[in-house]
Amino acid sequence: MNKTKNGGYAEAQRVAADPKGVDAGAHFMDGDHAIAEGGLAAGCRFFAGYPITPSTETAERFAERAPEVGALFIQMEDEIASIAALIGAAWGGQKVMTVTCGPGFSLMVENLGLAAMTETPMVIANVQRGGPSTGMPTLTAQQDMMQAKWGPHGDNAIIALCPDSPQECFDLTVEAFNLSEFYRVPVIILTDETVGHMHEKVVIPPADQIPVVPRNNYKGPKEDFRPYQFDCQGGHPMTQAGDGYRFHITGLTHNERGYPAATAEQNKILLTHLIEKINGNADQIIRLDEDQIEGAEVVVVSYGITSRIAVKAMQDARKEGIKVGSLRLITIWPFCEKRIEEISSQVKAIVVAELNYGQMVREVERSAAGRCKVISVNSCGGAVHDPQEILDAIRRAAQ
Amino acid sequence: MSETRFTNVKQLPSVHLLGSGSPMCAGCGGLEALHQVYDILGTNTVFVNAAGCMTLLAVYPFTPFRGSWLYTAMASAPAGAQGIRDALDVLKERRGLPPEEDMQVVVLTGDGSAYGMGLSATSGAIERGLDFLYLCYDNEGYGNTGQQSSAATPHGARTATDLTGIGFHGEKKPLFDIWAAHRPPYVATVIGSEPLDLARKIEKAKAIKGPRLIIALSPCPTGWGFDPQESVAIGKLAVNTGVWPLKEYVDGKVVHTKIPRRRVPVASYLEAQGRFAHLFKPERNEAVLAEIQARVDGYWAGVEEVVAPPTPTLPQGGRG
């Protein structure tokens, strides 16, 4: 059942990016800066943030570029205020973003839940550093993968994307805005300190080659306006303050007019909508980067910076005659459970490499459901893997 | 201040408690102030820190303190201090901790926490009458992450997030007034370049129970853009230009402890720092400089009106 209006995400209306925000050309730039450029290219004109290592460079870049683009950068008193300002500005008609890392993201999660509840589009980049707590501010990790999805209390669904290079930081930030606008959901860029601080070539295309999903503002009669449409899984219009439509935005369980309706029946309708508009459209949302999976006996699942380390391990394994394929997760949430299910029935084992104590491996195990071995190559963060660790796991998996 | 044991600089402690060789930047005005504060407070001091430059003082073996240290999340240092104070009180009441072994609980944060996200926790601690001393080293920006603007950043300063135009458009938040409005027993401003004034205030604060709050303006070579050896000179200019009023709030009254009668023009303080260079080159931004000078003049006009003897004539206009 496809309840999506306007034909689904693939057919969503797209327009050329506003050239004012597009710094077209080839750049030598780090991932943090590329995230700021991606946001500006996607039409983001409001950034509220708070400095925190290793994400500060994104805020600084946006702050520096904002005057020439006609955007607004506000430095807030903390991360709670930063994300709250995004909610306000989004309902004021702007495309909005912020950037942070673990401790700041932890402060944001209550309002992240509010943003999901109120179907407020926004993009939040989490440039992950080693934790818990203050942890290792200048060292890399991938420890906030589960927090991105399960941080806010209560059930909800968000989208999270994971770039493995500065180029992808740019590309996926644009994509994040497009998904966020279409599904009216917070989208999280789950990058890491290494990618954030890594300088590489970043090619920013001309504006007319960057398709962006514009804000869909309601234009119909006032009496028909509903800020929410629970039978619609994408493409449902918003309005903005000052447009003349009356709307009510609340964190309480609400009806389609936005007014509180805290009953079990209404909560079922609302929650089903919030979750199914994402999970029910997972096929349209999920992007994966696959290599040599056909005929493989072992598949390595990785994401972000770890996937670039895994490449070396896989090359070495192939030299030893092991048939190994790669599944790089570009979309983290919703999780690609169907693809893992398929792969798990074709291979001896799946190796999951990640810079945490074992987070996404749980999703892989759940989806593989015992059809193949699942081997975790985890790490406590602070440094990327030694390719040898992943190679050893591939060898064990192939036995 | 007749009660003070410090009547001249020579009477200040000559043996210093804070160890040398910490990871702070050379010429750090915050460390200079902390150094002097610690000498007066003594070794029976436990520091409660929120994220900031001085969190680097926790990196072993570069830990210059003689005693204990508790790190808290950035918004929570005064709440962390509450727990320590309560624990010490329990030890005193139930376990017979001798008074001479009691500790001063000192919150140590930068302006990012003090002026911004920690303000709510500070307000709560003052409201509860917590017996603690708050030392804010105020370097007017988020120094630890590369000097982005904070609520303590002065008008016209360039920061990493205010690189264009005149720099920071806002005004430095009046934290002294906000703290004083809570009516705690003691609030003061200090600066490391005025060690006698600082020592007297810390001496007074040490003898008082309840919330005592100190803001130390902390010239920052790295963030403000000046040679580390100029740190004391910049601090003296901050006082002599009237930019940083040295004052205390005690018994419900604000008293200025040093009134620069012949104030040096503010431009000489600003011109010495890279963060204000854009106000002088390629050409002087007279409008902004006049605006900043007028604000300082206006402040002191108010102070002089308070301290001047009552006069039957109408107040003069145009004093700022």
Interface residues (C-beta under 8 A of the other chain):
Chain A: Y50 P51 I52 T53 T56 A59 E60 A63 E64 P67 F73 Q75 E77 D78 I80 P103 L107 S133 T134
Chain B: A51 T55 Y71 A73 M74 A75 G116 M117 L119 Y142 N144 T145 G146 Q148 S149 S150 A151 A160 T161 D162 L163 T164 G165
